[in-house]
Amino acid sequence: MLAADVDETPHPSETPAGYVERLAIDKARAVLALRPGARVLGADTTVTIDGEILGKPLDDEDAARMLRKLSGRAHEVHTGVAVVSAAAAHAGVETTRVWFTAMTDEDISWYVGTGEPVDRAGAYAIQGLASRFIPRIEGSYSNVVGLPVAMVSSILKRG
């Protein structure tokens, strides 16, 4: 696995779906430039609520801010996936709706203290300790984890 160095700044008026699809394509193309002749999978995930994109938290305070925003509400997780080669590029976006229970300040402090929110879009990992705060999802679980497996399979079959 290679990390791609791309600018992750959202463009003005860019939708969350357009944003993650663009980043997935850009990341895949950046790695393809390092591995000509390869077939490269790129992906990017973000969380949105009230039109705000919640990326990875900058620090514990930012993680707590995000979790307070998600507490007791539903939000969307968007993952863009791209498979590129010299011959073709195929991409798509998967969106899953996730519900959080109401979290107390103590819940948030405890969870942030676990270190799990670090480097996670929206400051949580559904497959980890945050699962206790998520009673329901609508859509792909693997998407919320970070890679929608069924979509990846479908894109790989396209070429």
N, CA, C and O of each residue as an XYZ file, in Angstrom:
636
protein
N       0.848     -1.166      0.000
C       0.000      0.000      0.000
C       0.900      1.238      0.000
O       1.880      1.315      0.741
N       0.543      2.194     -0.843
C       1.248      3.465     -0.920
C       0.295      4.596     -0.573
O      -0.852      4.611     -1.021
N       0.770      5.537      0.222
C      -0.033      6.725      0.526
C       0.193      7.745     -0.575
O       1.320      7.956     -1.022
N      -0.877      8.367     -1.002
C      -0.800      9.383     -2.050
C      -0.793     10.762     -1.414
O      -1.571     11.040     -0.502
N       0.067     11.599     -1.889
C       0.146     12.967     -1.397
C      -0.671     13.858     -2.320
O      -0.179     14.306     -3.356
N      -1.931     14.117     -1.939
C      -2.807     14.977     -2.744
C      -3.429     16.039     -1.840
O      -3.585     15.838     -0.636
N      -3.775     17.153     -2.436
C      -4.441     18.224     -1.719
C      -5.877     17.792     -1.418
O      -6.643     17.498     -2.336
N      -6.239     17.752     -0.141
C      -7.570     17.298      0.251
C      -8.518     18.449      0.577
O      -9.524     18.251      1.258
N      -8.208     19.624      0.108
C      -9.068     20.782      0.333
C     -10.310     20.679     -0.554
O     -10.191     20.524     -1.769
N     -11.502     20.764      0.046
C     -12.716     20.735     -0.782
C     -12.768     21.951     -1.702
O     -12.365     23.048     -1.314
N     -13.264     21.752     -2.915
C     -13.455     22.855     -3.848
C     -14.753     23.587     -3.497
O     -15.674     22.985     -2.945
N     -14.826     24.872     -3.812
C     -16.065     25.613     -3.546
C     -17.256     24.938     -4.246
O     -17.152     24.518     -5.398
N     -18.350     24.845     -3.553
C     -19.605     24.270     -4.070
C     -19.514     22.782     -4.392
O     -20.420     22.244     -5.028
N     -18.450     22.103     -3.974
C     -18.300     20.670     -4.232
C     -19.178     19.884     -3.263
O     -19.145     20.120     -2.055
N     -19.962     18.952     -3.797
C     -20.789     18.113     -2.928
C     -19.888     17.115     -2.195
O     -18.779     16.837     -2.652
N     -20.350     16.577     -1.069
C     -19.550     15.557     -0.379
C     -19.241     14.352     -1.277
O     -18.127     13.827     -1.255
N     -20.224     13.920     -2.060
C     -19.987     12.782     -2.958
C     -18.960     13.139     -4.022
O     -18.063     12.346     -4.309
N     -19.081     14.310     -4.602
C     -18.106     14.757     -5.600
C     -16.718     14.893     -5.004
O     -15.720     14.564     -5.646
N     -16.663     15.378     -3.774
C     -15.387     15.553     -3.069
C     -14.649     14.220     -2.882
O     -13.475     14.108     -3.234
N     -15.336     13.212     -2.329
C     -14.639     11.938     -2.074
C     -14.326     11.193     -3.364
O     -13.319     10.490     -3.439
N     -15.171     11.336     -4.380
C     -14.870     10.685     -5.663
C     -13.638     11.328     -6.300
O     -12.763     10.630     -6.812
N     -13.575     12.655     -6.268
C     -12.401     13.351     -6.818
C     -11.129     12.937     -6.086
O     -10.106     12.669     -6.716
N     -11.191     12.884     -4.760
C      -9.998     12.495     -3.999
C      -9.589     11.051     -4.276
O      -8.398     10.756     -4.373
N     -10.558     10.153     -4.405
C     -10.233      8.760     -4.716
C      -9.510      8.665     -6.061
O      -8.515      7.952     -6.187
N     -10.013      9.381     -7.055
C      -9.380      9.385     -8.381
C      -7.994     10.018     -8.309
O      -7.033      9.469     -8.848
N      -7.885     11.170     -7.647
C      -6.589     11.843     -7.534
C      -5.555     10.969     -6.825
O      -4.399     10.901     -7.243
N      -5.976     10.305     -5.755
C      -5.054      9.432     -5.017
C      -4.613      8.259     -5.887
O      -3.429      7.922     -5.921
N      -5.551      7.642     -6.583
C      -5.204      6.513     -7.441
C      -4.260      6.946     -8.559
O      -3.298      6.242     -8.866
N      -4.527      8.085     -9.161
C      -3.656      8.578    -10.240
C      -2.267      8.945     -9.724
O      -1.275      8.738    -10.423
N      -2.188      9.484     -8.516
C      -0.882      9.819     -7.935
C      -0.037      8.566     -7.731
O       1.169      8.585     -7.977
N      -0.652      7.493     -7.289
C       0.078      6.236     -7.099
C       0.397      5.607     -8.451
O       1.475      5.038     -8.625
N      -0.524      5.700     -9.410
C      -0.271      5.169    -10.749
C       0.964      5.822    -11.358
O       1.725      5.164    -12.068
N       1.168      7.095    -11.092
C       2.350      7.790    -11.617
C       3.642      7.177    -11.065
O       4.689      7.226    -11.711
N       3.552      6.602     -9.865
C       4.722      5.949     -9.254
C       4.865      4.500     -9.695
O       5.945      3.917     -9.601
N       3.770      3.925    -10.176
C       3.746      2.516    -10.586
C       3.108      2.370    -11.967
O       2.041      1.769    -12.091
N       3.755      2.920    -13.017
C       3.175      2.823    -14.363
C       2.901      1.359    -14.730
O       3.689      0.467    -14.416
N       1.796      1.142    -15.383
C       1.431     -0.211    -15.783
C       0.609     -0.945    -14.741
O       0.085     -2.025    -15.016
N       0.487     -0.377    -13.551
C      -0.282     -1.027    -12.487
C      -1.768     -0.694    -12.618
O      -2.158      0.185    -13.386
N      -2.553     -1.388    -11.882
C      -3.970     -1.099    -11.698
C      -4.081     -0.681    -10.236
O      -3.744     -1.456     -9.340
N      -4.551      0.535     -9.992
C      -4.491      1.112     -8.653
C      -5.885      1.399     -8.101
O      -6.750      1.932     -8.797
N      -6.080      1.036     -6.846
C      -7.309      1.331     -6.124
C      -7.058      2.533     -5.226
O      -6.113      2.535     -4.437
N      -7.898      3.550     -5.341
C      -7.840      4.721     -4.472
C      -9.169      4.882     -3.774
O     -10.215      4.552     -4.333
N      -9.135      5.392     -2.545
C     -10.377      5.591     -1.802
C     -10.235      6.766     -0.851
O      -9.133      7.107     -0.422
N     -11.359      7.377     -0.529
C     -11.389      8.441      0.466
C     -12.762      8.442      1.118
O     -13.781      8.268      0.450
N     -12.775      8.640      2.437
C     -14.018      8.620      3.204
C     -14.166      9.917      3.975
O     -13.194     10.459      4.502
N     -15.397     10.408      4.034
C     -15.689     11.559      4.876
C     -17.057     11.385      5.510
O     -17.879     10.588      5.058
N     -17.276     12.147      6.560
C     -18.541     12.164      7.290
C     -19.154     13.541      7.091
O     -18.446     14.547      7.116
N     -20.476     13.592      6.892
C     -21.136     14.880      6.774
C     -22.352     14.952      7.688
O     -23.072     13.975      7.893
N     -22.551     16.152      8.227
C     -23.747     16.430      9.025
C     -24.048     17.919      8.868
O     -23.151     18.757      8.958
N     -25.291     18.228      8.637
C     -25.714     19.619      8.438
C     -24.898     20.309      7.348
O     -24.615     21.503      7.446
N     -24.522     19.570      6.319
C     -23.759     20.134      5.223
C     -22.280     20.345      5.510
O     -21.542     20.800      4.636
N     -21.836     20.020      6.720
C     -20.426     20.183      7.091
C     -19.670     18.874      6.880
O     -20.124     17.806      7.292
N     -18.525     18.974      6.241
C     -17.656     17.810      6.067
C     -16.806     17.668      7.322
O     -16.080     18.587      7.702
N     -16.904     16.510      7.958
C     -16.086     16.209      9.124
C     -14.984     15.258      8.686
O     -15.221     14.066      8.491
N     -13.799     15.785      8.534
C     -12.658     14.950      8.169
C     -12.057     14.325      9.409
O     -12.771     13.998     10.357
N     -10.760     14.159      9.403
C     -10.053     13.625     10.560
C      -9.842     14.753     11.567
O      -9.496     15.868     11.175
N     -10.044     14.485     12.852
C      -9.881     15.551     13.839
C      -8.428     16.027     13.933
O      -7.487     15.245     13.797
N      -8.277     17.322     14.168
C      -6.948     17.919     14.303
C      -6.299     17.546     15.625
O      -5.079     17.411     15.716
N      -7.138     17.380     16.662
C      -6.645     17.056     18.002
C      -7.823     16.541     18.825
O      -8.927     16.394     18.301
N      -7.594     16.265     20.118
C      -8.659     15.732     20.979
C      -9.832     16.694     21.113
O     -10.983     16.261     21.159
N      -9.555     17.986     21.174
C     -10.618     18.981     21.280
C     -11.502     18.962     20.042
O     -12.725     19.055     20.147
N     -10.890     18.842     18.875
C     -11.645     18.771     17.625
C     -12.453     17.481     17.563
O     -13.586     17.485     17.083
N     -11.886     16.382     18.042
C     -12.614     15.109     18.076
C     -13.850     15.236     18.962
O     -14.929     14.774     18.589
N     -13.702     15.853     20.125
C     -14.837     16.043     21.036
C     -15.901     16.929     20.390
O     -17.095     16.670     20.541
N     -15.483     17.963     19.679
C     -16.424     18.843     18.972
C     -17.241     18.045     17.958
O     -18.460     18.195     17.879
N     -16.562     17.197     17.184
C     -17.258     16.386     16.180
C     -18.243     15.427     16.839
O     -19.378     15.290     16.384
N     -17.815     14.773     17.893
C     -18.683     13.801     18.570
C     -19.902     14.486     19.187
O     -20.995     13.920     19.168
N     -19.737     15.687     19.732
C     -20.891     16.438     20.253
C     -21.880     16.736     19.126
O     -23.094     16.689     19.325
N     -21.351     17.040     17.952
C     -22.206     17.333     16.793
C     -22.969     16.069     16.356
O     -24.132     16.164     15.963
N     -22.338     14.903     16.418
C     -22.952     13.652     15.987
C     -23.910     13.075     17.029
O     -24.827     12.329     16.683
N     -23.704     13.413     18.290
C     -24.463     12.850     19.414
C     -25.972     12.997     19.232
O     -26.490     14.093     19.017
N     -26.663     11.851     19.327
C     -28.117     11.838     19.272
C     -28.718     12.101     17.910
O     -29.912     12.375     17.798
N     -27.892     12.019     16.862
C     -28.349     12.383     15.519
C     -27.889     11.373     14.473
O     -27.075     10.489     14.739
N     -28.441     11.541     13.277
C     -28.006     10.761     12.116
C     -27.075     11.618     11.273
O     -27.174     12.845     11.259
N     -26.175     10.950     10.576
C     -25.248     11.635      9.669
C     -24.952     10.691      8.505
O     -25.399      9.544      8.500
N     -24.205     11.175      7.530
C     -23.859     10.357      6.367
C     -22.359     10.113      6.316
O     -21.554     10.976      6.663
N     -22.009      8.908      5.870
C     -20.618      8.546      5.598
C     -20.523      8.303      4.097
O     -21.255      7.482      3.544
N     -19.615      9.025      3.442
C     -19.430      8.923      1.996
C     -18.029      8.389      1.727
O     -17.047      8.886      2.278
N     -17.947      7.373      0.875
C     -16.643      6.867      0.457
C     -16.589      6.856     -1.063
O     -17.440      6.268     -1.731
N     -15.573      7.518     -1.588
C     -15.300      7.475     -3.015
C     -14.288      6.388     -3.277
O     -13.312      6.254     -2.537
N     -14.505      5.610     -4.319
C     -13.614      4.522     -4.707
C     -13.285      4.688     -6.184
O     -14.168      4.951     -7.000
N     -12.011      4.533     -6.520
C     -11.593      4.614     -7.922
C     -10.587      3.513     -8.211
O      -9.723      3.211     -7.388
N     -10.708      2.926     -9.375
C      -9.723      1.978     -9.889
C      -9.231      2.562    -11.202
O     -10.010      2.769    -12.132
N      -7.928      2.828    -11.270
C      -7.364      3.436    -12.466
C      -6.193      2.619    -12.988
O      -5.477      1.958    -12.237
N      -6.030      2.688    -14.281
C      -4.884      2.091    -14.969
C      -4.559      3.020    -16.126
O      -5.232      4.033    -16.319
N      -3.552      2.688    -16.884
C      -3.219      3.505    -18.053
C      -4.359      3.494    -19.062
O      -4.532      4.450    -19.818
N      -5.141      2.411    -19.078
C      -6.195      2.252    -20.077
C      -7.550      2.813    -19.665
O      -8.336      3.209    -20.526
N      -7.841      2.856    -18.355
C      -9.191      3.235    -17.939
C      -9.228      3.720    -16.496
O      -8.305      3.492    -15.714
N     -10.317      4.390    -16.174
C     -10.591      4.800    -14.805
C     -12.076      4.577    -14.524
O     -12.933      4.992    -15.304
N     -12.366      3.930    -13.422
C     -13.746      3.688    -13.004
C     -13.868      4.149    -11.557
O     -12.982      3.895    -10.740
N     -14.967      4.824    -11.243
C     -15.131      5.343     -9.889
C     -16.596      5.338     -9.490
O     -17.491      5.254    -10.332
N     -16.818      5.430     -8.194
C     -18.163      5.517     -7.659
C     -18.124      5.975     -6.222
O     -17.059      6.089     -5.615
N     -19.309      6.238     -5.682
C     -19.433      6.702     -4.303
C     -20.502      5.878     -3.598
O     -21.575      5.632     -4.149
N     -20.203      5.466     -2.402
C     -21.153      4.764     -1.537
C     -21.491      5.695     -0.379
O     -20.601      6.324      0.194
N     -22.771      5.785     -0.032
C     -23.203      6.608      1.100
C     -24.006      5.754      2.061
O     -24.892      5.004      1.653
N     -23.688      5.873      3.337
C     -24.370      5.136      4.400
C     -24.837      6.128      5.451
O     -24.112      7.058      5.804
N     -26.039      5.929      5.943
C     -26.571      6.781      7.016
C     -26.321      6.075      8.349
O     -26.581      4.880      8.489
N     -25.817      6.823      9.317
C     -25.437      6.266     10.621
C     -26.120      7.080     11.719
O     -26.153      8.309     11.659
N     -26.666      6.387     12.724
C     -27.300      7.042     13.863
C     -26.441      6.851     15.104
O     -25.984      5.745     15.391
N     -26.228      7.933     15.831
C     -25.539      7.902     17.124
C     -26.574      8.058     18.237
O     -27.550      8.789     18.071
N     -26.375      7.386     19.359
C     -27.179      7.656     20.542
C     -26.703      8.981     21.124
O     -25.652      9.496     20.742
N     -27.479      9.521     22.043
C     -27.044     10.727     22.746
C     -25.859     10.348     23.632
O     -25.920      9.382     24.393
N     -24.791     11.117     23.524
C     -23.585     10.873     24.307
C     -23.457     11.952     25.387
O     -23.653     13.138     25.120
N     -23.131     11.530     26.592
C     -22.884     12.493     27.659
C     -21.472     13.059     27.502
O     -20.663     12.522     26.744
N     -21.187     14.128     28.211
C     -19.827     14.674     28.207
C     -18.833     13.618     28.692
O     -17.702     13.547     28.212
N     -19.268     12.809     29.640
C     -18.395     11.742     30.150
C     -18.129     10.686     29.074
O     -17.005     10.202     28.941
N     -19.166     10.332     28.308
C     -18.993      9.379     27.205
C     -17.972      9.914     26.208
O     -17.067      9.196     25.784
N     -18.125     11.175     25.844
C     -17.232     11.785     24.854
C     -15.812     11.849     25.384
O     -14.863     11.515     24.674
N     -15.667     12.274     26.622
C     -14.334     12.358     27.235
C     -13.671     10.978     27.287
O     -12.489     10.835     26.975
N     -14.441      9.973     27.682
C     -13.903      8.612     27.742
C     -13.460      8.147     26.348
O     -12.350      7.645     26.173
N     -14.346      8.323     25.363
C     -14.043      7.833     24.025
C     -12.838      8.550     23.429
O     -11.954      7.907     22.863
N     -12.794      9.857     23.548
C     -11.637     10.603     23.039
C     -10.369     10.128     23.739
O      -9.314     10.020     23.113
N     -10.469      9.842     25.043
C      -9.328      9.363     25.817
C      -8.790      8.010     25.394
O      -7.653      7.664     25.712
N      -9.604      7.238     24.676
C      -9.126      5.932     24.195
C      -8.123      6.073     23.055
O      -7.374      5.142     22.759
N      -8.114      7.245     22.417
C      -7.237      7.463     21.272
C      -7.822      6.979     19.959
O      -7.248      7.234     18.900
N      -8.943      6.292     20.003
C      -9.538      5.738     18.779
C      -9.958      6.793     17.752
O      -9.869      6.524     16.554
N     -10.413      7.985     18.167
C     -10.838      8.974     17.174
C      -9.720      9.527     16.291
O      -9.995     10.105     15.239
N      -8.486      9.361     16.698
C      -7.362      9.897     15.926
C      -7.335      9.267     14.539
O      -7.492      8.054     14.396
N      -7.139     10.083     13.534
C      -7.005      9.631     12.152
C      -8.261      8.940     11.610
O      -8.170      8.085     10.729
N      -9.438      9.315     12.140
C     -10.713      8.739     11.679
C     -11.642      9.849     11.219
O     -11.888     10.800     11.961
N     -12.153      9.742     10.020
C     -13.147     10.710      9.546
C     -14.320     10.718     10.516
O     -14.847      9.661     10.865
N     -14.728     11.897     10.951
C     -15.834     12.006     11.891
C     -15.467     11.675     13.318
O     -16.327     11.716     14.198
N     -14.207     11.345     13.573
C     -13.681     11.081     14.926
C     -14.220      9.812     15.568
O     -14.312      9.728     16.793
N     -14.583      8.809     14.743
C     -15.008      7.539     15.349
C     -14.709      6.363     14.429
O     -14.536      6.511     13.219
N     -14.656      5.193     15.050
C     -14.469      3.934     14.319
C     -15.628      3.012     14.685
O     -15.697      2.512     15.808
N     -16.538      2.786     13.735
C     -17.719      1.961     13.993
C     -17.336      0.529     14.383
O     -18.060     -0.125     15.134
N     -16.204      0.046     13.875
C     -15.775     -1.319     14.140
C     -15.072     -1.451     15.485
O     -14.675     -2.547     15.882
N     -14.920     -0.337     16.179
C     -14.208     -0.345     17.455
C     -15.127     -0.008     18.611
O     -16.283     -0.427     18.658
N     -14.586      0.755     19.538
C     -15.303      1.098     20.758
C     -16.512      1.991     20.519
O     -17.430      2.007     21.340
N     -16.537      2.730     19.423
C     -17.681      3.594     19.125
C     -18.939      2.799     18.807
O     -20.040      3.351     18.826
N     -18.794      1.520     18.518
C     -19.965      0.709     18.169
C     -21.032      0.759     19.257
O     -22.215      0.594     18.959
N     -20.645      0.980     20.495
C     -21.630      1.039     21.592
C     -22.550      2.252     21.483
O     -23.608      2.283     22.112
N     -22.162      3.244     20.696
C     -22.954      4.453     20.537
C     -23.754      4.478     19.232
O     -24.415      5.473     18.932
N     -23.700      3.394     18.458
C     -24.323      3.372     17.134
C     -25.384      2.265     17.085
O     -25.061      1.101     16.845
N     -26.649      2.633     17.314
C     -27.704      1.629     17.342
C     -28.204      1.200     15.968
O     -28.851      0.161     15.835
N     -27.901      2.007     14.937
C     -28.504      1.710     13.632
C     -27.683      2.320     12.507
O     -27.113      3.403     12.642
N     -27.639      1.598     11.396
C     -27.100      2.167     10.159
C     -28.044      1.791      9.027
O     -28.795      0.820      9.122
N     -27.994      2.563      7.973
C     -28.774      2.269      6.774
C     -27.801      2.298      5.608
O     -27.355      3.364      5.185
N     -27.476      1.125      5.094
C     -26.525      1.040      3.993
C     -25.387      0.096      4.325
O     -25.533     -0.808      5.148
N     -24.276      0.310      3.692
C     -23.126     -0.590      3.774
C     -22.284     -0.369      5.036
O     -21.739      0.713      5.252
N     -22.191     -1.413      5.860
C     -21.341     -1.359      7.054
C     -19.875     -1.196      6.657
O     -19.158     -0.399      7.263
N     -19.421     -1.940      5.645
C     -18.008     -1.859      5.257
C     -17.654     -0.460      4.740
O     -16.495     -0.050      4.800
N     -18.646      0.265      4.235
C     -18.420      1.642      3.831
C     -18.037      2.502      5.029
O     -17.127      3.326      4.937
N     -18.720      2.316      6.143
C     -18.457      3.107      7.343
C     -17.087      2.738      7.921
O     -16.401      3.585      8.493
N     -16.698      1.486      7.770
C     -15.366      1.064      8.205
C     -14.303      1.748      7.350
O     -13.208      2.032      7.835
N     -14.618      2.015      6.081
C     -13.689      2.766      5.244
C     -13.515      2.273      3.826
O     -12.877      2.951      3.020
N     -14.066      1.104      3.487
C     -13.955      0.624      2.115
C     -15.176     -0.230      1.792
O     -15.295     -1.346      2.298
N     -16.088      0.275      0.955
C     -17.293     -0.479      0.619
C     -16.957     -1.664     -0.291
O     -16.795     -1.509     -1.501
N     -16.859     -2.821      0.302
C     -16.354     -4.012     -0.377
C     -17.181     -4.379     -1.608
O     -16.609     -4.697     -2.651
N     -18.508     -4.343     -1.514
C     -19.342     -4.709     -2.665
C     -19.113     -3.742     -3.824
O     -19.077     -4.164     -4.980
N     -18.959     -2.453     -3.530
C     -18.703     -1.475     -4.588
C     -17.342     -1.717     -5.224
O     -17.207     -1.659     -6.447
N     -16.342     -1.985     -4.410
C     -14.995     -2.261     -4.954
C     -15.064     -3.451     -5.899
O     -14.496     -3.411     -6.990
N     -15.752     -4.505     -5.488
C     -15.893     -5.691     -6.332
C     -16.556     -5.339     -7.663
O     -16.110     -5.777     -8.724
N     -17.619     -4.549     -7.597
C     -18.335     -4.143     -8.804
C     -17.442     -3.320     -9.741
O     -17.440     -3.537    -10.952
N     -16.691     -2.383     -9.177
C     -15.802     -1.549     -9.990
C     -14.687     -2.391    -10.623
O     -14.337     -2.187    -11.785
N     -14.140     -3.324     -9.865
C     -13.078     -4.182    -10.409
C     -13.587     -5.017    -11.579
O     -12.836     -5.284    -12.517
N     -14.839     -5.431    -11.539
C     -15.407     -6.228    -12.630
C     -15.584     -5.412    -13.906
O     -15.599     -5.972    -15.003
N     -15.718     -4.089    -13.771
C     -15.903     -3.221    -14.939
C     -14.663     -3.119    -15.805
O     -14.743     -2.794    -16.990
N     -13.545     -3.392    -15.218
C     -12.353     -3.301    -16.071
C     -11.192     -2.912    -15.274
O     -10.091     -2.782    -15.809
